[in-house]
Amino acid sequence: MKAAITTFWDSNDNYGSLLQNYALQHFLNSKGIETCLVRCRLLKTQGYVNIIRNVFIMEGFLSLLVKLICFVPKRFYYRKTRRNDAIRNFDSFREAYLNMTPEYKTLKEIKDTPPVADI
């Protein structure tokens, strides 16, 4: 049996997420279930203008304003901490210990070449 796992995976500062991915794959593999982590970056490929437009249409101007106010300080913080990401070696851990699909960037890519899995 094969299982495709979809979860938050693309963090370079979230140890819990990385360990959860590893533990789930390790547990399922020990039960005889072949696993793969489905890697998607669908939101990032939309571009900030489209994301803002979608939020504005769906949630209204006030919600958009609050999200922008919260987003800008985070952006500067994460840009500053990106320099430390190489020290943590999250990417090399993923490559060594997680079975991952190629990275999907659009819904069309997922529909055209879905991961082969029973569940």
C-alpha positions in Angstrom: 0.0 0.0 0.0 1.2 3.5 -0.8 0.3 6.7 1.1 0.8 10.3 -0.1 1.2 12.8 2.8 0.1 16.4 2.4 1.2 18.7 5.2 3.1 21.9 5.9 6.7 21.0 4.8 8.6 24.0 3.6 9.8 25.6 6.8 13.4 26.3 7.7 12.7 27.3 11.3 10.0 24.9 12.4 11.6 21.8 14.0 8.2 20.4 15.0 6.9 20.3 11.4 10.1 18.6 10.2 10.0 16.0 12.9 6.3 15.4 12.5 6.9 14.6 8.8 9.8 12.3 9.6 7.9 10.5 12.4 4.8 10.0 10.3 6.8 8.5 7.4 8.8 6.4 9.8 5.7 5.0 11.6 3.8 4.2 8.3 6.9 2.6 6.8 7.3 0.4 9.9 3.7 -0.8 9.2 4.5 -1.7 5.7 3.0 1.4 4.0 5.2 3.1 1.4 5.0 6.9 1.8 5.8 10.1 0.0 5.6 13.7 1.1 3.7 15.8 -1.5 5.5 19.0 -1.9 3.4 22.0 -3.1 4.1 25.7 -3.4 0.8 26.7 -4.9 0.3 29.9 -2.9 3.7 31.3 -3.6 3.4 31.0 -7.3 0.3 33.2 -7.4 2.3 36.3 -6.7 1.6 38.9 -4.0 -0.7 41.0 -6.2 -3.0 38.0 -6.8 -2.9 36.9 -3.2 -3.9 40.3 -2.0 -6.6 40.6 -4.7 -8.0 37.2 -3.6 -8.0 38.1 0.1 -9.7 41.5 -0.7 -12.4 39.8 -2.7 -13.0 37.0 -0.2 -12.6 38.9 3.1 -12.9 42.6 2.5 -10.7 45.6 2.9 -10.4 45.6 6.7 -9.1 42.0 6.7 -6.7 42.9 3.9 -5.4 45.9 5.9 -4.8 43.8 9.0 -3.0 41.1 7.1 -0.7 43.6 5.4 0.1 45.2 8.7 1.0 41.8 10.2 2.8 40.7 7.1 5.3 43.5 6.6 7.1 43.1 10.0 7.3 39.4 9.5 8.8 39.8 6.1 11.7 41.8 7.5 12.2 39.4 10.3 12.3 36.3 8.0 14.6 38.0 5.6 17.0 38.6 8.5 16.7 35.0 9.8 17.2 33.4 6.3 20.9 33.8 6.8 20.8 31.3 9.7 18.8 28.7 7.7 21.9 27.2 6.1 23.3 26.5 9.6 20.2 24.4 10.5 20.5 22.1 7.5 16.8 21.4 7.1 17.1 20.8 3.4 19.8 18.2 3.8 17.7 16.5 6.5 14.7 16.4 4.1 16.8 15.0 1.3 18.4 12.3 3.5 15.4 11.2 5.6 12.1 12.0 3.8 10.7 10.5 0.7 9.3 13.4 -1.3 7.6 14.0 -4.6 8.9 16.5 -7.1 7.8 20.1 -6.2 4.4 21.0 -7.6 3.9 24.7 -8.5 0.3 24.6 -10.0 -2.8 22.7 -9.6 -2.5 21.6 -13.2 0.8 19.9 -12.4 -0.8 18.0 -9.6 -3.7 17.0 -11.9 -1.5 16.0 -14.8 1.0 14.0 -12.7 -0.5 13.1 -9.3 1.5 11.1 -6.8 1.0 7.4 -7.1 -0.8 6.4 -3.9 -3.7 4.4 -2.6 -4.4 6.8 0.3 
